[in-house]
Amino acid sequence: MTYEIVCSSCGTPLYSGFDLRSPGDVLKAADYKCRKCGAKLSPTKFQVEVKKLDGSFS
Ligand SMILES: [Zn+2]
């Protein structure tokens, strides 16, 4: 399972990895804004997507 926290404005992944991290920590590290589109991101308005990889690790 891969966890992603993405910008709710442009969909750029702010965090992607196998560990589920607190959105607050991720957004704090990103200075509460998207590095691509510059949208301000609130920890209460984040979007977390959990993506399951398709059989890449057999
Ligand atoms: Zn963005």
N, CA, C, O and the ligand as a Tripos MOL2 file, in Angstrom:
@<TRIPOS>MOLECULE
protein
  233   231    59     0     0
PROTEIN
NO_CHARGES

@<TRIPOS>ATOM
      1 N           0.8400   -1.1910    0.0000 N.3       1 MET1
      2 CA          0.0000    0.0000    0.0000 C.3       1 MET1
      3 C           0.8790    1.2460    0.0000 C.2       1 MET1
      4 O           1.8550    1.3360    0.7450 O.2       1 MET1
      5 N           0.5250    2.1800   -0.8280 N.am      2 THR2
      6 CA          1.2210    3.4500   -0.8400 C.3       2 THR2
      7 C           0.2630    4.5340   -0.3810 C.2       2 THR2
      8 O          -0.9020    4.5760   -0.7760 O.2       2 THR2
      9 N           0.7810    5.3990    0.4550 N.am      3 TYR3
     10 CA         -0.0380    6.4970    0.9300 C.3       3 TYR3
     11 C           0.4150    7.7800    0.2600 C.2       3 TYR3
     12 O           1.6090    8.0410    0.1130 O.2       3 TYR3
     13 N          -0.5510    8.5600   -0.1360 N.am      4 GLU4
     14 CA         -0.2240    9.8400   -0.7340 C.3       4 GLU4
     15 C          -1.0480   10.9450   -0.1100 C.2       4 GLU4
     16 O          -2.2430   10.7940    0.1400 O.2       4 GLU4
     17 N          -0.3890   12.0470    0.1310 N.am      5 ILE5
     18 CA         -1.0990   13.2490    0.5350 C.3       5 ILE5
     19 C          -0.9220   14.2310   -0.6110 C.2       5 ILE5
     20 O           0.1990   14.6200   -0.9390 O.2       5 ILE5
     21 N          -2.0150   14.6230   -1.2080 N.am      6 VAL6
     22 CA         -1.9290   15.4260   -2.4270 C.3       6 VAL6
     23 C          -2.5490   16.7960   -2.2090 C.2       6 VAL6
     24 O          -3.4260   16.9870   -1.3670 O.2       6 VAL6
     25 N          -2.0580   17.7410   -3.0010 N.am      7 CYS7
     26 CA         -2.6290   19.0770   -3.0230 C.3       7 CYS7
     27 C          -4.0750   18.9920   -3.4990 C.2       7 CYS7
     28 O          -4.3620   18.3890   -4.5330 O.2       7 CYS7
     29 N          -4.9660   19.5910   -2.7510 N.am      8 SER8
     30 CA         -6.3780   19.5090   -3.1330 C.3       8 SER8
     31 C          -6.6870   20.4260   -4.3080 C.2       8 SER8
     32 O          -7.7780   20.3730   -4.8770 O.2       8 SER8
     33 N          -5.7190   21.2690   -4.6670 N.am      9 SER9
     34 CA         -5.9310   22.1950   -5.7770 C.3       9 SER9
     35 C          -5.4390   21.6370   -7.1080 C.2       9 SER9
     36 O          -6.1500   21.6880   -8.1120 O.2       9 SER9
     37 N          -4.2140   21.1010   -7.1090 N.am     10 CYS10
     38 CA         -3.6470   20.6500   -8.3840 C.3      10 CYS10
     39 C          -3.3390   19.1590   -8.4000 C.2      10 CYS10
     40 O          -3.0580   18.5930   -9.4570 O.2      10 CYS10
     41 N          -3.3900   18.5280   -7.2470 N.am     11 GLY11
     42 CA         -3.1970   17.0820   -7.2190 C.3      11 GLY11
     43 C          -1.7500   16.6410   -7.1270 C.2      11 GLY11
     44 O          -1.4580   15.4490   -7.2130 O.2      11 GLY11
     45 N          -0.8360   17.5920   -6.9520 N.am     12 THR12
     46 CA          0.5680   17.2340   -6.7990 C.3      12 THR12
     47 C           0.7880   16.5220   -5.4690 C.2      12 THR12
     48 O           0.3580   17.0110   -4.4250 O.2      12 THR12
     49 N           1.4530   15.3730   -5.5020 N.am     13 PRO13
     50 CA          1.7170   14.6600   -4.2510 C.3      13 PRO13
     51 C           2.6970   15.4470   -3.3660 C.2      13 PRO13
     52 O           3.7990   15.7920   -3.7930 O.2      13 PRO13
     53 N           2.2790   15.7170   -2.1490 N.am     14 LEU14
     54 CA          3.1580   16.3840   -1.1940 C.3      14 LEU14
     55 C           3.9370   15.3560   -0.3990 C.2      14 LEU14
     56 O           5.0240   15.6250    0.1120 O.2      14 LEU14
     57 N           3.3650   14.1960   -0.3090 N.am     15 TYR15
     58 CA          4.0430   13.0910    0.3440 C.3      15 TYR15
     59 C           3.5860   11.8030   -0.3120 C.2      15 TYR15
     60 O           2.4070   11.6150   -0.6120 O.2      15 TYR15
     61 N           4.5370   10.9350   -0.5220 N.am     16 SER16
     62 CA          4.2110    9.6430   -1.0890 C.3      16 SER16
     63 C           5.1470    8.6140   -0.4870 C.2      16 SER16
     64 O           6.3660    8.7690   -0.5440 O.2      16 SER16
     65 N           4.5940    7.5840    0.0780 N.am     17 GLY17
     66 CA          5.4590    6.5710    0.6780 C.3      17 GLY17
     67 C           4.6580    5.4580    1.3130 C.2      17 GLY17
     68 O           3.4300    5.4110    1.2320 O.2      17 GLY17
     69 N           5.3790    4.5810    1.9360 N.am     18 PHE18
     70 CA          4.7320    3.4120    2.5100 C.3      18 PHE18
     71 C           4.3010    3.6270    3.9510 C.2      18 PHE18
     72 O           3.5580    2.8230    4.5130 O.2      18 PHE18
     73 N           4.7670    4.7100    4.5410 N.am     19 ASP19
     74 CA          4.3810    4.9940    5.9180 C.3      19 ASP19
     75 C           3.2720    6.0280    5.9340 C.2      19 ASP19
     76 O           3.3440    7.0560    5.2610 O.2      19 ASP19
     77 N           2.2570    5.7360    6.7080 N.am     20 LEU20
     78 CA          1.1750    6.6930    6.8470 C.3      20 LEU20
     79 C           1.6130    7.7840    7.8220 C.2      20 LEU20
     80 O           1.8110    7.5360    9.0120 O.2      20 LEU20
     81 N           1.7580    8.9920    7.2900 N.am     21 ARG21
     82 CA          2.2310   10.0890    8.1090 C.3      21 ARG21
     83 C           1.0930   11.0510    8.4100 C.2      21 ARG21
     84 O           0.1090   11.1330    7.6750 O.2      21 ARG21
     85 N           1.2500   11.7610    9.4870 N.am     22 SER22
     86 CA          0.2580   12.7530    9.8540 C.3      22 SER22
     87 C           0.2220   13.8700    8.8160 C.2      22 SER22
     88 O           1.2610   14.4540    8.5060 O.2      22 SER22
     89 N          -0.9470   14.1730    8.2800 N.am     23 PRO23
     90 CA         -1.0450   15.2820    7.3140 C.3      23 PRO23
     91 C          -0.5290   16.5900    7.8990 C.2      23 PRO23
     92 O           0.0410   17.4120    7.1810 O.2      23 PRO23
     93 N          -0.7240   16.7830    9.1880 N.am     24 GLY24
     94 CA         -0.2250   17.9930    9.8230 C.3      24 GLY24
     95 C           1.2830   18.1080    9.7280 C.2      24 GLY24
     96 O           1.8110   19.1910    9.4720 O.2      24 GLY24
     97 N           1.9820   17.0010    9.9310 N.am     25 ASP25
     98 CA          3.4410   16.9960    9.8360 C.3      25 ASP25
     99 C           3.9030   17.2410    8.4140 C.2      25 ASP25
    100 O           4.8600   17.9760    8.1720 O.2      25 ASP25
    101 N           3.2090   16.6150    7.4770 N.am     26 VAL26
    102 CA          3.5880   16.7690    6.0730 C.3      26 VAL26
    103 C           3.3780   18.2110    5.6170 C.2      26 VAL26
    104 O           4.2260   18.7870    4.9360 O.2      26 VAL26
    105 N           2.2490   18.7800    5.9960 N.am     27 LEU27
    106 CA          1.9530   20.1470    5.5850 C.3      27 LEU27
    107 C           2.8750   21.1400    6.2640 C.2      27 LEU27
    108 O           3.2590   22.1480    5.6710 O.2      27 LEU27
    109 N           3.2300   20.8580    7.5070 N.am     28 LYS28
    110 CA          4.1560   21.7380    8.2160 C.3      28 LYS28
    111 C           5.5090   21.7580    7.5160 C.2      28 LYS28
    112 O           6.1150   22.8160    7.3500 O.2      28 LYS28
    113 N           5.9750   20.5860    7.1070 N.am     29 ALA29
    114 CA          7.2520   20.4940    6.3930 C.3      29 ALA29
    115 C           7.2020   21.2230    5.0590 C.2      29 ALA29
    116 O           8.2210   21.7060    4.5670 O.2      29 ALA29
    117 N           6.0100   21.3000    4.4800 N.am     30 ALA30
    118 CA          5.8410   21.9750    3.1910 C.3      30 ALA30
    119 C           5.4740   23.4470    3.3850 C.2      30 ALA30
    120 O           5.1380   24.1450    2.4280 O.2      30 ALA30
    121 N           5.5420   23.9090    4.6410 N.am     31 ASP31
    122 CA          5.2220   25.2990    4.9470 C.3      31 ASP31
    123 C           3.7660   25.6310    4.6250 C.2      31 ASP31
    124 O           3.4330   26.7760    4.3190 O.2      31 ASP31
    125 N           2.9200   24.6360    4.6970 N.am     32 TYR32
    126 CA          1.4780   24.7970    4.5100 C.3      32 TYR32
    127 C           1.1070   25.3500    3.1440 C.2      32 TYR32
    128 O           0.0770   26.0030    2.9760 O.2      32 TYR32
    129 N           1.9640   25.0770    2.1780 N.am     33 LYS33
    130 CA          1.5630   25.4640    0.8330 C.3      33 LYS33
    131 C           2.1120   24.4680   -0.1760 C.2      33 LYS33
    132 O           3.0990   23.7740    0.0710 O.2      33 LYS33
    133 N           1.4480   24.4220   -1.3100 N.am     34 CYS34
    134 CA          1.8400   23.5070   -2.3660 C.3      34 CYS34
    135 C           3.0920   24.0280   -3.0460 C.2      34 CYS34
    136 O           3.1830   25.2020   -3.4050 O.2      34 CYS34
    137 N           4.0620   23.1260   -3.2170 N.am     35 ARG35
    138 CA          5.3230   23.5500   -3.8290 C.3      35 ARG35
    139 C           5.1700   23.7830   -5.3290 C.2      35 ARG35
    140 O           6.0410   24.3900   -5.9520 O.2      35 ARG35
    141 N           4.1040   23.3210   -5.8970 N.am     36 LYS36
    142 CA          3.9270   23.4770   -7.3450 C.3      36 LYS36
    143 C           3.0140   24.6490   -7.6920 C.2      36 LYS36
    144 O           3.3970   25.5400   -8.4490 O.2      36 LYS36
    145 N           1.7980   24.6410   -7.1320 N.am     37 CYS37
    146 CA          0.8470   25.6760   -7.5240 C.3      37 CYS37
    147 C           0.7700   26.7980   -6.5030 C.2      37 CYS37
    148 O           0.1590   27.8350   -6.7580 O.2      37 CYS37
    149 N           1.3910   26.5910   -5.3430 N.am     38 GLY38
    150 CA          1.4400   27.6530   -4.3430 C.3      38 GLY38
    151 C           0.1760   27.8240   -3.5400 C.2      38 GLY38
    152 O           0.0650   28.7640   -2.7540 O.2      38 GLY38
    153 N          -0.7720   26.9420   -3.7180 N.am     39 ALA39
    154 CA         -2.0160   27.0320   -2.9700 C.3      39 ALA39
    155 C          -1.7550   26.8400   -1.4830 C.2      39 ALA39
    156 O          -0.9600   25.9890   -1.0840 O.2      39 ALA39
    157 N          -2.4260   27.6320   -0.6800 N.am     40 LYS40
    158 CA         -2.3090   27.4450    0.7570 C.3      40 LYS40
    159 C          -3.0870   26.1990    1.1560 C.2      40 LYS40
    160 O          -4.2100   25.9600    0.7120 O.2      40 LYS40
    161 N          -2.4420   25.4230    2.0100 N.am     41 LEU41
    162 CA         -3.0390   24.1610    2.4130 C.3      41 LEU41
    163 C          -3.2850   24.1500    3.9090 C.2      41 LEU41
    164 O          -2.3770   24.3770    4.7080 O.2      41 LEU41
    165 N          -4.4950   23.8880    4.2630 N.am     42 SER42
    166 CA         -4.8440   23.7820    5.6700 C.3      42 SER42
    167 C          -4.8730   22.3190    6.0790 C.2      42 SER42
    168 O          -5.3650   21.4710    5.3350 O.2      42 SER42
    169 N          -4.3410   22.0200    7.2710 N.am     43 PRO43
    170 CA         -4.3660   20.6290    7.7390 C.3      43 PRO43
    171 C          -5.7760   20.0750    7.8410 C.2      43 PRO43
    172 O          -5.9690   18.8600    7.8570 O.2      43 PRO43
    173 N          -6.7410   20.9430    7.9070 N.am     44 THR44
    174 CA         -8.1230   20.4630    8.0070 C.3      44 THR44
    175 C          -8.7610   20.2810    6.6430 C.2      44 THR44
    176 O          -9.8960   19.8170    6.5330 O.2      44 THR44
    177 N          -8.0090   20.6550    5.5860 N.am     45 LYS45
    178 CA         -8.5760   20.5370    4.2480 C.3      45 LYS45
    179 C          -7.7120   19.6900    3.3250 C.2      45 LYS45
    180 O          -7.8290   19.7680    2.1020 O.2      45 LYS45
    181 N          -6.8590   18.8960    3.9140 N.am     46 PHE46
    182 CA         -6.0000   18.0570    3.1110 C.3      46 PHE46
    183 C          -6.7980   16.9270    2.4770 C.2      46 PHE46
    184 O          -7.9410   16.6490    2.8400 O.2      46 PHE46
    185 N          -6.1620   16.3100    1.5450 N.am     47 GLN47
    186 CA         -6.7740   15.1490    0.9260 C.3      47 GLN47
    187 C          -5.7700   14.0100    0.9820 C.2      47 GLN47
    188 O          -4.6220   14.1640    0.5640 O.2      47 GLN47
    189 N          -6.1890   12.9060    1.4830 N.am     48 VAL48
    190 CA         -5.3040   11.7530    1.5480 C.3      48 VAL48
    191 C          -5.8190   10.6780    0.6100 C.2      48 VAL48
    192 O          -6.9760   10.2630    0.6670 O.2      48 VAL48
    193 N          -4.9390   10.2550   -0.2330 N.am     49 GLU49
    194 CA         -5.3040    9.1650   -1.1170 C.3      49 GLU49
    195 C          -4.4760    7.9420   -0.7700 C.2      49 GLU49
    196 O          -3.2550    8.0160   -0.6300 O.2      49 GLU49
    197 N          -5.1410    6.8510   -0.6380 N.am     50 VAL50
    198 CA         -4.4450    5.5940   -0.4110 C.3      50 VAL50
    199 C          -4.5000    4.7900   -1.6870 C.2      50 VAL50
    200 O          -5.5680    4.4110   -2.1670 O.2      50 VAL50
    201 N          -3.3450    4.5460   -2.2160 N.am     51 LYS51
    202 CA         -3.2960    3.8260   -3.4850 C.3      51 LYS51
    203 C          -2.6490    2.4710   -3.2850 C.2      51 LYS51
    204 O          -1.6410    2.3290   -2.5930 O.2      51 LYS51
    205 N          -3.2410    1.5140   -3.8900 N.am     52 LYS52
    206 CA         -2.7080    0.1630   -3.8160 C.3      52 LYS52
    207 C          -1.9860   -0.1630   -5.1150 C.2      52 LYS52
    208 O          -2.5430   -0.0530   -6.2080 O.2      52 LYS52
    209 N          -0.7570   -0.5590   -4.9660 N.am     53 LEU53
    210 CA          0.0210   -0.8810   -6.1580 C.3      53 LEU53
    211 C          -0.3740   -2.2540   -6.6970 C.2      53 LEU53
    212 O          -0.7120   -3.1710   -5.9500 O.2      53 LEU53
    213 N          -0.3180   -2.3530   -7.9810 N.am     54 ASP54
    214 CA         -0.7840   -3.5740   -8.6170 C.3      54 ASP54
    215 C           0.3380   -4.5780   -8.8510 C.2      54 ASP54
    216 O           0.9860   -4.5860   -9.8980 O.2      54 ASP54
    217 N           0.5430   -5.4060   -7.8630 N.am     55 GLY55
    218 CA          1.4060   -6.5710   -8.0430 C.3      55 GLY55
    219 C           2.8240   -6.2910   -8.4690 C.2      55 GLY55
    220 O           3.4220   -7.0960   -9.1830 O.2      55 GLY55
    221 N           3.3810   -5.1680   -8.0510 N.am     56 SER56
    222 CA          4.7340   -4.8350   -8.4740 C.3      56 SER56
    223 C           5.7970   -5.4550   -7.5830 C.2      56 SER56
    224 O           6.9850   -5.4350   -7.9060 O.2      56 SER56
    225 N           5.3600   -6.0030   -6.4680 N.am     57 PHE57
    226 CA          6.3330   -6.4500   -5.4600 C.3      57 PHE57
    227 C           6.2180   -7.9450   -5.2020 C.2      57 PHE57
    228 O           6.3790   -8.3850   -4.0630 O.2      57 PHE57
    229 N           5.9520   -8.7090   -6.2010 N.am     58 SER58
    230 CA          5.8150  -10.1340   -6.0090 C.3      58 SER58
    231 C           7.1820  -10.7940   -5.9300 C.2      58 SER58
    232 O           7.2710  -12.0110   -5.7670 O.2      58 SER58
    233 ZN         -1.0190   22.4270   -5.7680 Zn       59 ZN59
@<TRIPOS>BOND
     1     1     2 1
     2     2     3 1
     3     3     4 2
     4     3     5 am
     5     5     6 1
     6     6     7 1
     7     7     8 2
     8     7     9 am
     9     9    10 1
    10    10    11 1
    11    11    12 2
    12    11    13 am
    13    13    14 1
    14    14    15 1
    15    15    16 2
    16    15    17 am
    17    17    18 1
    18    18    19 1
    19    19    20 2
    20    19    21 am
    21    21    22 1
    22    22    23 1
    23    23    24 2
    24    23    25 am
    25    25    26 1
    26    26    27 1
    27    27    28 2
    28    27    29 am
    29    29    30 1
    30    30    31 1
    31    31    32 2
    32    31    33 am
    33    33    34 1
    34    34    35 1
    35    35    36 2
    36    35    37 am
    37    37    38 1
    38    38    39 1
    39    39    40 2
    40    39    41 am
    41    41    42 1
    42    42    43 1
    43    43    44 2
    44    43    45 am
    45    45    46 1
    46    46    47 1
    47    47    48 2
    48    47    49 am
    49    49    50 1
    50    50    51 1
    51    51    52 2
    52    51    53 am
    53    53    54 1
    54    54    55 1
    55    55    56 2
    56    55    57 am
    57    57    58 1
    58    58    59 1
    59    59    60 2
    60    59    61 am
    61    61    62 1
    62    62    63 1
    63    63    64 2
    64    63    65 am
    65    65    66 1
    66    66    67 1
    67    67    68 2
    68    67    69 am
    69    69    70 1
    70    70    71 1
    71    71    72 2
    72    71    73 am
    73    73    74 1
    74    74    75 1
    75    75    76 2
    76    75    77 am
    77    77    78 1
    78    78    79 1
    79    79    80 2
    80    79    81 am
    81    81    82 1
    82    82    83 1
    83    83    84 2
    84    83    85 am
    85    85    86 1
    86    86    87 1
    87    87    88 2
    88    87    89 am
    89    89    90 1
    90    90    91 1
    91    91    92 2
    92    91    93 am
    93    93    94 1
    94    94    95 1
    95    95    96 2
    96    95    97 am
    97    97    98 1
    98    98    99 1
    99    99   100 2
   100    99   101 am
   101   101   102 1
   102   102   103 1
   103   103   104 2
   104   103   105 am
   105   105   106 1
   106   106   107 1
   107   107   108 2
   108   107   109 am
   109   109   110 1
   110   110   111 1
   111   111   112 2
   112   111   113 am
   113   113   114 1
   114   114   115 1
   115   115   116 2
   116   115   117 am
   117   117   118 1
   118   118   119 1
   119   119   120 2
   120   119   121 am
   121   121   122 1
   122   122   123 1
   123   123   124 2
   124   123   125 am
   125   125   126 1
   126   126   127 1
   127   127   128 2
   128   127   129 am
   129   129   130 1
   130   130   131 1
   131   131   132 2
   132   131   133 am
   133   133   134 1
   134   134   135 1
   135   135   136 2
   136   135   137 am
   137   137   138 1
   138   138   139 1
   139   139   140 2
   140   139   141 am
   141   141   142 1
   142   142   143 1
   143   143   144 2
   144   143   145 am
   145   145   146 1
   146   146   147 1
   147   147   148 2
   148   147   149 am
   149   149   150 1
   150   150   151 1
   151   151   152 2
   152   151   153 am
   153   153   154 1
   154   154   155 1
   155   155   156 2
   156   155   157 am
   157   157   158 1
   158   158   159 1
   159   159   160 2
   160   159   161 am
   161   161   162 1
   162   162   163 1
   163   163   164 2
   164   163   165 am
   165   165   166 1
   166   166   167 1
   167   167   168 2
   168   167   169 am
   169   169   170 1
   170   170   171 1
   171   171   172 2
   172   171   173 am
   173   173   174 1
   174   174   175 1
   175   175   176 2
   176   175   177 am
   177   177   178 1
   178   178   179 1
   179   179   180 2
   180   179   181 am
   181   181   182 1
   182   182   183 1
   183   183   184 2
   184   183   185 am
   185   185   186 1
   186   186   187 1
   187   187   188 2
   188   187   189 am
   189   189   190 1
   190   190   191 1
   191   191   192 2
   192   191   193 am
   193   193   194 1
   194   194   195 1
   195   195   196 2
   196   195   197 am
   197   197   198 1
   198   198   199 1
   199   199   200 2
   200   199   201 am
   201   201   202 1
   202   202   203 1
   203   203   204 2
   204   203   205 am
   205   205   206 1
   206   206   207 1
   207   207   208 2
   208   207   209 am
   209   209   210 1
   210   210   211 1
   211   211   212 2
   212   211   213 am
   213   213   214 1
   214   214   215 1
   215   215   216 2
   216   215   217 am
   217   217   218 1
   218   218   219 1
   219   219   220 2
   220   219   221 am
   221   221   222 1
   222   222   223 1
   223   223   224 2
   224   223   225 am
   225   225   226 1
   226   226   227 1
   227   227   228 2
   228   227   229 am
   229   229   230 1
   230   230   231 1
   231   231   232 2
@<TRIPOS>SUBSTRUCTURE
     1 MET1         2 RESIDUE 1 A MET
     2 THR2         6 RESIDUE 1 A THR
     3 TYR3        10 RESIDUE 1 A TYR
     4 GLU4        14 RESIDUE 1 A GLU
     5 ILE5        18 RESIDUE 1 A ILE
     6 VAL6        22 RESIDUE 1 A VAL
     7 CYS7        26 RESIDUE 1 A CYS
     8 SER8        30 RESIDUE 1 A SER
     9 SER9        34 RESIDUE 1 A SER
    10 CYS10       38 RESIDUE 1 A CYS
    11 GLY11       42 RESIDUE 1 A GLY
    12 THR12       46 RESIDUE 1 A THR
    13 PRO13       50 RESIDUE 1 A PRO
    14 LEU14       54 RESIDUE 1 A LEU
    15 TYR15       58 RESIDUE 1 A TYR
    16 SER16       62 RESIDUE 1 A SER
    17 GLY17       66 RESIDUE 1 A GLY
    18 PHE18       70 RESIDUE 1 A PHE
    19 ASP19       74 RESIDUE 1 A ASP
    20 LEU20       78 RESIDUE 1 A LEU
    21 ARG21       82 RESIDUE 1 A ARG
    22 SER22       86 RESIDUE 1 A SER
    23 PRO23       90 RESIDUE 1 A PRO
    24 GLY24       94 RESIDUE 1 A GLY
    25 ASP25       98 RESIDUE 1 A ASP
    26 VAL26      102 RESIDUE 1 A VAL
    27 LEU27      106 RESIDUE 1 A LEU
    28 LYS28      110 RESIDUE 1 A LYS
    29 ALA29      114 RESIDUE 1 A ALA
    30 ALA30      118 RESIDUE 1 A ALA
    31 ASP31      122 RESIDUE 1 A ASP
    32 TYR32      126 RESIDUE 1 A TYR
    33 LYS33      130 RESIDUE 1 A LYS
    34 CYS34      134 RESIDUE 1 A CYS
    35 ARG35      138 RESIDUE 1 A ARG
    36 LYS36      142 RESIDUE 1 A LYS
    37 CYS37      146 RESIDUE 1 A CYS
    38 GLY38      150 RESIDUE 1 A GLY
    39 ALA39      154 RESIDUE 1 A ALA
    40 LYS40      158 RESIDUE 1 A LYS
    41 LEU41      162 RESIDUE 1 A LEU
    42 SER42      166 RESIDUE 1 A SER
    43 PRO43      170 RESIDUE 1 A PRO
    44 THR44      174 RESIDUE 1 A THR
    45 LYS45      178 RESIDUE 1 A LYS
    46 PHE46      182 RESIDUE 1 A PHE
    47 GLN47      186 RESIDUE 1 A GLN
    48 VAL48      190 RESIDUE 1 A VAL
    49 GLU49      194 RESIDUE 1 A GLU
    50 VAL50      198 RESIDUE 1 A VAL
    51 LYS51      202 RESIDUE 1 A LYS
    52 LYS52      206 RESIDUE 1 A LYS
    53 LEU53      210 RESIDUE 1 A LEU
    54 ASP54      214 RESIDUE 1 A ASP
    55 GLY55      218 RESIDUE 1 A GLY
    56 SER56      222 RESIDUE 1 A SER
    57 PHE57      226 RESIDUE 1 A PHE
    58 SER58      230 RESIDUE 1 A SER
    59 ZN59       233 GROUP 0 **** ****
